[in-house]
Structures are given as C-alpha cells and as structure tokens.
Amino acid sequence: MVIRKQVNERMSRIVEYSGVIYLAGIVSDDKDLDIKGQAQRVLAMAEERLAEAGSNKDHILRAEIFVKDIARDFAGFNEVWDAWVSKEQPPARACVEANMASSNTLVEIIFTAVKSRIL
C-alpha cells in the first residue's frame, strides 16, 4: 500500500511504500538566507518530514543535492552538511549544480530513507 502525506494538487511531499520513504525536493522556506542558512533550514525541514513518516536522519539511504552555484557554495554547504549528517550511518550522496525554480533558491535536496521502526 502506498501512503502519501502532505498532498496538494501538484505532488505529495512524503510518499511511503514497503517501508521506504521518498521525500519530494526540499527548499528553504526563507530565501533571504545565504547557502549555510538555507542548508540548515532544508535539513531541519527534512528532519520534520522524516519524523512524520516514522524515520530520522540515521535511516537516510540517499541524498540528492542540487546547489545553484557549486563553485561559490559547495564548501559552505558541506560545512553545514558535515555538522548535521550521521557519522555512523551516512547516506549515499550526489551533489550537482542546477538551475533552480526561483532565482533566490540556493539548494534543494531529495531524500530517500527507510522507516526507523515497523508499525
């Protein structure tokens, strides 16, 4: 059975199937922040969504990271990521430069995780 949460007419922000959780791309809700601030907001929002789905950052399988200007922002993003990511259970990760849907979005992340507990 597929479970969908935070659904609107365009997408589901959280989808679960067979204990695997797929999060839609997450961008900061404060676009005035620099890369570090936007990264911190995205990671905090990810933790909230993972918790809603019955998981946490220790159960992330994969992170797909899109940075608007990788030459400018890669080091700053990694500083925030390295402080946040599980050292014991780090996910597979890709980080690429990409155009964004809005000019002031600096980072977007897509996560895939598993449930931390079977209900």
N, CA and C atoms as a LAMMPS dump frame, in Angstrom:
ITEM: TIMESTEP
0
ITEM: NUMBER OF ATOMS
357
ITEM: BOX BOUNDS ff ff ff
-5.0000000000000000e+02 5.0000000000000000e+02
-5.0000000000000000e+02 5.0000000000000000e+02
-5.0000000000000000e+02 5.0000000000000000e+02
ITEM: ATOMS id mol type element x y z
1 1 1 N 0.827 -1.173 0
2 1 2 C 0 0 0
3 1 3 C 0.883 1.251 0
4 2 1 N 0.526 2.207 -0.818
5 2 2 C 1.244 3.475 -0.9
6 2 3 C 0.578 4.458 0.058
7 3 1 N 1.399 5.104 0.886
8 3 2 C 0.92 6.121 1.813
9 3 3 C 1.473 7.462 1.35
10 4 1 N 0.595 8.442 1.213
11 4 2 C 1.002 9.781 0.781
12 4 3 C 0.635 10.783 1.866
13 5 1 N 1.557 11.7 2.156
14 5 2 C 1.321 12.736 3.164
15 5 3 C 1.719 14.087 2.594
16 6 1 N 1.146 15.132 3.179
17 6 2 C 1.377 16.5 2.724
18 6 3 C 1.112 16.604 1.222
19 7 1 N -0.092 16.226 0.859
20 7 2 C -0.508 16.146 -0.54
21 7 3 C -1.176 17.457 -0.962
22 8 1 N -0.833 17.922 -2.157
23 8 2 C -1.564 19.023 -2.775
24 8 3 C -1.872 18.646 -4.216
25 9 1 N -2.369 19.579 -5
26 9 2 C -2.77 19.267 -6.37
27 9 3 C -1.6 18.936 -7.287
28 10 1 N -0.383 19.252 -6.868
29 10 2 C 0.792 19.022 -7.704
30 10 3 C 1.6 17.802 -7.295
31 11 1 N 1.673 17.541 -5.973
32 11 2 C 2.577 16.48 -5.526
33 11 3 C 2.27 16.065 -4.105
34 12 1 N 2.945 14.995 -3.705
35 12 2 C 2.986 14.565 -2.305
36 12 3 C 4.396 14.87 -1.806
37 13 1 N 4.496 15.522 -0.652
38 13 2 C 5.815 15.825 -0.116
39 13 3 C 6.471 14.591 0.506
40 14 1 N 5.632 13.628 0.941
41 14 2 C 6.124 12.392 1.55
42 14 3 C 5.355 11.231 0.928
43 15 1 N 6.075 10.235 0.445
44 15 2 C 5.449 9.014 -0.074
45 15 3 C 6.169 7.833 0.564
46 16 1 N 5.387 6.872 1.031
47 16 2 C 5.964 5.662 1.625
48 16 3 C 5.422 4.437 0.916
49 17 1 N 6.314 3.506 0.657
50 17 2 C 5.921 2.226 0.075
51 17 3 C 6.86 1.151 0.616
52 18 1 N 6.302 0.113 1.188
53 18 2 C 7.071 -1.024 1.712
54 18 3 C 8.189 -0.585 2.651
55 19 1 N 7.917 0.39 3.5
56 19 2 C 8.901 0.825 4.474
57 19 3 C 9.955 1.773 3.942
58 20 1 N 9.872 2.121 2.653
59 20 2 C 10.801 3.081 2.065
60 20 3 C 10.08 4.422 1.961
61 21 1 N 10.755 5.483 2.373
62 21 2 C 10.183 6.822 2.406
63 21 3 C 10.889 7.676 1.357
64 22 1 N 10.085 8.32 0.528
65 22 2 C 10.586 9.204 -0.513
66 22 3 C 10.12 10.615 -0.183
67 23 1 N 11.053 11.536 -0.022
68 23 2 C 10.702 12.924 0.208
69 23 3 C 10.868 13.704 -1.087
70 24 1 N 9.874 14.542 -1.377
71 24 2 C 9.995 15.444 -2.522
72 24 3 C 11.131 16.42 -2.251
73 25 1 N 11.613 17.068 -3.273
74 25 2 C 12.681 18.041 -3.103
75 25 3 C 12.309 19.091 -2.074
76 26 1 N 13.242 19.39 -1.187
77 26 2 C 13.018 20.361 -0.121
78 26 3 C 13.894 21.58 -0.373
79 27 1 N 13.263 22.755 -0.354
80 27 2 C 13.976 24.027 -0.444
81 27 3 C 13.665 24.839 0.799
82 28 1 N 14.509 25.773 1.111
83 28 2 C 14.324 26.611 2.29
84 28 3 C 13.049 27.438 2.169
85 29 1 N 12.381 27.614 3.284
86 29 2 C 11.211 28.493 3.309
87 29 3 C 11.614 29.949 3.557
88 30 1 N 12.902 30.201 3.699
89 30 2 C 13.429 31.567 3.822
90 30 3 C 14.511 31.743 2.772
91 31 1 N 14.153 32.356 1.667
92 31 2 C 15.071 32.51 0.53
93 31 3 C 16.044 33.676 0.704
94 32 1 N 15.897 34.445 1.794
95 32 2 C 16.824 35.549 2.045
96 32 3 C 18.114 35.085 2.715
97 33 1 N 18.149 33.829 3.154
98 33 2 C 19.334 33.29 3.826
99 33 3 C 20.436 32.97 2.827
100 34 1 N 21.679 32.94 3.304
101 34 2 C 22.803 32.513 2.469
102 34 3 C 22.787 30.985 2.364
103 35 1 N 23.781 30.409 1.713
104 35 2 C 23.79 28.959 1.493
105 35 3 C 23.769 28.187 2.805
106 36 1 N 24.514 28.651 3.803
107 36 2 C 24.527 27.937 5.077
108 36 3 C 23.167 27.996 5.754
109 37 1 N 22.548 29.152 5.733
110 37 2 C 21.228 29.294 6.336
111 37 3 C 20.173 28.476 5.612
112 38 1 N 20.202 28.501 4.272
113 38 2 C 19.236 27.705 3.512
114 38 3 C 19.476 26.213 3.736
115 39 1 N 20.733 25.812 3.788
116 39 2 C 21.03 24.393 4.033
117 39 3 C 20.511 23.976 5.405
118 40 1 N 20.722 24.795 6.417
119 40 2 C 20.223 24.469 7.76
120 40 3 C 18.704 24.351 7.77
121 41 1 N 18.012 25.249 7.078
122 41 2 C 16.543 25.18 7.02
123 41 3 C 16.095 23.906 6.307
124 42 1 N 16.724 23.584 5.178
125 42 2 C 16.349 22.383 4.425
126 42 3 C 16.547 21.14 5.29
127 43 1 N 17.648 21.049 5.991
128 43 2 C 17.919 19.877 6.819
129 43 3 C 16.955 19.793 8
130 44 1 N 16.588 20.925 8.576
131 44 2 C 15.594 20.93 9.661
132 44 3 C 14.231 20.483 9.135
133 45 1 N 13.855 20.966 7.962
134 45 2 C 12.585 20.562 7.356
135 45 3 C 12.604 19.069 7.028
136 46 1 N 13.745 18.567 6.567
137 46 2 C 13.872 17.133 6.274
138 46 3 C 13.667 16.314 7.54
139 47 1 N 14.266 16.744 8.642
140 47 2 C 14.091 16.019 9.91
141 47 3 C 12.619 15.973 10.313
142 48 1 N 11.902 17.084 10.135
143 48 2 C 10.472 17.117 10.461
144 48 3 C 9.687 16.136 9.6
145 49 1 N 9.966 16.123 8.308
146 49 2 C 9.237 15.227 7.396
147 49 3 C 9.591 13.766 7.664
148 50 1 N 10.848 13.507 7.924
149 50 2 C 11.244 12.136 8.249
150 50 3 C 10.548 11.668 9.523
151 51 1 N 10.481 12.515 10.524
152 51 2 C 9.8 12.157 11.775
153 51 3 C 8.322 11.881 11.523
154 52 1 N 7.691 12.699 10.703
155 52 2 C 6.283 12.476 10.365
156 52 3 C 6.07 11.115 9.709
157 53 1 N 7.067 10.668 8.961
158 53 2 C 6.975 9.386 8.258
159 53 3 C 7.499 8.214 9.091
160 54 1 N 7.95 8.479 10.323
161 54 2 C 8.437 7.403 11.182
162 54 3 C 9.896 7.054 10.964
163 55 1 N 10.696 8.057 10.627
164 55 2 C 12.113 7.812 10.386
165 55 3 C 12.939 8.954 10.973
166 56 1 N 14.234 8.939 10.68
167 56 2 C 15.133 10.003 11.117
168 56 3 C 16.382 9.979 10.242
169 57 1 N 17.278 10.915 10.491
170 57 2 C 18.446 11.055 9.607
171 57 3 C 19.383 9.849 9.631
172 58 1 N 19.333 9.029 10.69
173 58 2 C 20.153 7.825 10.723
174 58 3 C 19.669 6.749 9.752
175 59 1 N 18.476 6.94 9.199
176 59 2 C 17.887 5.949 8.297
177 59 3 C 17.766 6.45 6.858
178 60 1 N 18.494 7.537 6.545
179 60 2 C 18.512 8.043 5.168
180 60 3 C 19.39 7.124 4.328
181 61 1 N 18.852 6.687 3.214
182 61 2 C 19.605 5.851 2.279
183 61 3 C 20.386 6.685 1.273
184 62 1 N 19.734 7.766 0.809
185 62 2 C 20.298 8.527 -0.304
186 62 3 C 19.889 9.988 -0.198
187 63 1 N 20.822 10.864 -0.557
188 63 2 C 20.544 12.295 -0.637
189 63 3 C 20.996 12.792 -2.004
190 64 1 N 20.083 13.454 -2.706
191 64 2 C 20.403 14.074 -3.991
192 64 3 C 20.372 15.582 -3.765
193 65 1 N 21.527 16.213 -3.883
194 65 2 C 21.688 17.616 -3.524
195 65 3 C 21.915 18.435 -4.794
196 66 1 N 21.139 19.502 -4.903
197 66 2 C 21.246 20.419 -6.04
198 66 3 C 21.621 21.791 -5.49
199 67 1 N 22.776 22.319 -5.932
200 67 2 C 23.27 23.615 -5.484
201 67 3 C 23.272 24.55 -6.679
202 68 1 N 22.767 25.76 -6.475
203 68 2 C 22.657 26.714 -7.583
204 68 3 C 24.012 27.097 -8.164
205 69 1 N 24.982 27.395 -7.313
206 69 2 C 26.316 27.797 -7.768
207 69 3 C 27.345 26.97 -6.989
208 70 1 N 27.743 25.855 -7.546
209 70 2 C 28.587 24.904 -6.818
210 70 3 C 29.982 25.475 -6.546
211 71 1 N 30.507 26.284 -7.445
212 71 2 C 31.836 26.867 -7.217
213 71 3 C 31.81 27.812 -6.017
214 72 1 N 30.748 28.564 -5.879
215 72 2 C 30.624 29.523 -4.787
216 72 3 C 30.193 28.866 -3.479
217 73 1 N 29.276 27.889 -3.541
218 73 2 C 28.565 27.436 -2.346
219 73 3 C 28.869 26.015 -1.872
220 74 1 N 29.67 25.255 -2.598
221 74 2 C 29.922 23.862 -2.228
222 74 3 C 30.555 23.743 -0.844
223 75 1 N 31.57 24.538 -0.571
224 75 2 C 32.253 24.457 0.725
225 75 3 C 31.322 24.857 1.87
226 76 1 N 30.559 25.922 1.693
227 76 2 C 29.626 26.354 2.728
228 76 3 C 28.543 25.33 2.98
229 77 1 N 28.02 24.743 1.911
230 77 2 C 27.016 23.694 2.078
231 77 3 C 27.613 22.512 2.835
232 78 1 N 28.794 22.081 2.432
233 78 2 C 29.421 20.917 3.07
234 78 3 C 29.709 21.157 4.546
235 79 1 N 30.009 22.387 4.923
236 79 2 C 30.246 22.695 6.334
237 79 3 C 28.98 22.393 7.154
238 80 1 N 27.828 22.813 6.645
239 80 2 C 26.558 22.556 7.332
240 80 3 C 26.22 21.069 7.275
241 81 1 N 26.369 20.46 6.099
242 81 2 C 26.071 19.033 5.925
243 81 3 C 26.91 18.183 6.871
244 82 1 N 28.206 18.44 6.915
245 82 2 C 29.111 17.631 7.738
246 82 3 C 28.773 17.721 9.224
247 83 1 N 28.288 18.863 9.666
248 83 2 C 27.891 19.017 11.067
249 83 3 C 26.581 18.289 11.364
250 84 1 N 25.754 18.084 10.344
251 84 2 C 24.419 17.503 10.515
252 84 3 C 24.361 15.995 10.262
253 85 1 N 25.022 15.522 9.251
254 85 2 C 24.853 14.144 8.784
255 85 3 C 25.338 13.135 9.83
256 86 1 N 24.683 11.988 9.868
257 86 2 C 25.074 10.919 10.782
258 86 3 C 26.476 10.43 10.432
259 87 1 N 27.362 10.446 11.408
260 87 2 C 28.736 9.964 11.171
261 87 3 C 28.78 8.446 11.132
262 88 1 N 27.853 7.804 11.853
263 88 2 C 27.81 6.336 11.913
264 88 3 C 27.02 5.734 10.748
265 89 1 N 26.053 6.476 10.217
266 89 2 C 25.161 5.959 9.174
267 89 3 C 25.032 6.96 8.023
268 90 1 N 26.117 7.393 7.403
269 90 2 C 25.99 8.384 6.335
270 90 3 C 25.321 7.779 5.098
271 91 1 N 24.48 8.567 4.431
272 91 2 C 23.8 8.054 3.24
273 91 3 C 24.692 8.107 2.004
274 92 1 N 24.257 7.423 0.959
275 92 2 C 24.843 7.652 -0.359
276 92 3 C 24.462 9.083 -0.739
277 93 1 N 25.309 9.742 -1.51
278 93 2 C 25.068 11.157 -1.771
279 93 3 C 25.572 11.542 -3.14
280 94 1 N 24.832 12.448 -3.786
281 94 2 C 25.291 13.108 -5.003
282 94 3 C 25.052 14.598 -4.81
283 95 1 N 25.943 15.419 -5.335
284 95 2 C 25.787 16.868 -5.24
285 95 3 C 26.175 17.458 -6.588
286 96 1 N 25.225 18.162 -7.205
287 96 2 C 25.461 18.737 -8.525
288 96 3 C 24.974 20.183 -8.565
289 97 1 N 25.451 20.909 -9.539
290 97 2 C 24.969 22.267 -9.778
291 97 3 C 23.724 22.19 -10.649
292 98 1 N 22.74 23.046 -10.345
293 98 2 C 21.496 23.027 -11.12
294 98 3 C 20.828 24.392 -11.094
295 99 1 N 20.122 24.699 -12.175
296 99 2 C 19.238 25.86 -12.166
297 99 3 C 18.103 25.571 -11.205
298 100 1 N 17.572 26.605 -10.587
299 100 2 C 16.503 26.438 -9.612
300 100 3 C 15.224 27.081 -10.123
301 101 1 N 14.112 26.68 -9.531
302 101 2 C 12.813 27.207 -9.933
303 101 3 C 12.659 28.684 -9.581
304 102 1 N 13.367 29.143 -8.542
305 102 2 C 13.349 30.566 -8.221
306 102 3 C 14.79 31.066 -8.139
307 103 1 N 14.978 32.326 -8.45
308 103 2 C 16.341 32.875 -8.536
309 103 3 C 17.062 32.917 -7.198
310 104 1 N 16.334 32.958 -6.093
311 104 2 C 16.992 33.048 -4.787
312 104 3 C 17.007 31.736 -4.019
313 105 1 N 16.65 30.633 -4.672
314 105 2 C 16.812 29.306 -4.075
315 105 3 C 18.245 28.856 -4.343
316 106 1 N 18.972 28.541 -3.272
317 106 2 C 20.38 28.18 -3.417
318 106 3 C 20.645 26.686 -3.315
319 107 1 N 19.718 25.928 -2.704
320 107 2 C 19.915 24.493 -2.533
321 107 3 C 18.563 23.788 -2.471
322 108 1 N 18.517 22.595 -3.019
323 108 2 C 17.351 21.712 -2.927
324 108 3 C 17.873 20.294 -2.701
325 109 1 N 17.204 19.565 -1.802
326 109 2 C 17.65 18.202 -1.509
327 109 3 C 16.464 17.247 -1.581
328 110 1 N 16.697 16.095 -2.201
329 110 2 C 15.742 14.993 -2.261
330 110 3 C 16.309 13.861 -1.405
331 111 1 N 15.489 13.332 -0.51
332 111 2 C 15.925 12.245 0.363
333 111 3 C 15.111 10.989 0.117
334 112 1 N 15.775 9.836 0.25
335 112 2 C 15.131 8.534 0.314
336 112 3 C 15.607 7.89 1.612
337 113 1 N 14.669 7.356 2.397
338 113 2 C 15.007 6.775 3.69
339 113 3 C 14.164 5.528 3.921
340 114 1 N 14.453 4.831 5.007
341 114 2 C 13.612 3.726 5.442
342 114 3 C 13.034 4.085 6.795
343 115 1 N 11.925 3.434 7.115
344 115 2 C 11.308 3.659 8.418
345 115 3 C 12.277 3.202 9.502
346 116 1 N 12.295 3.928 10.59
347 116 2 C 13.172 3.547 11.687
348 116 3 C 12.519 2.49 12.586
349 117 1 N 11.24 2.31 12.399
350 117 2 C 10.513 1.295 13.154
351 117 3 C 9.365 0.778 12.271
352 118 1 N 9.057 -0.458 12.402
353 118 2 C 7.934 -1.033 11.679
354 118 3 C 6.704 -0.935 12.575
355 119 1 N 5.678 -0.29 12.059
356 119 2 C 4.45 -0.122 12.864
357 119 3 C 3.557 -1.33 12.761
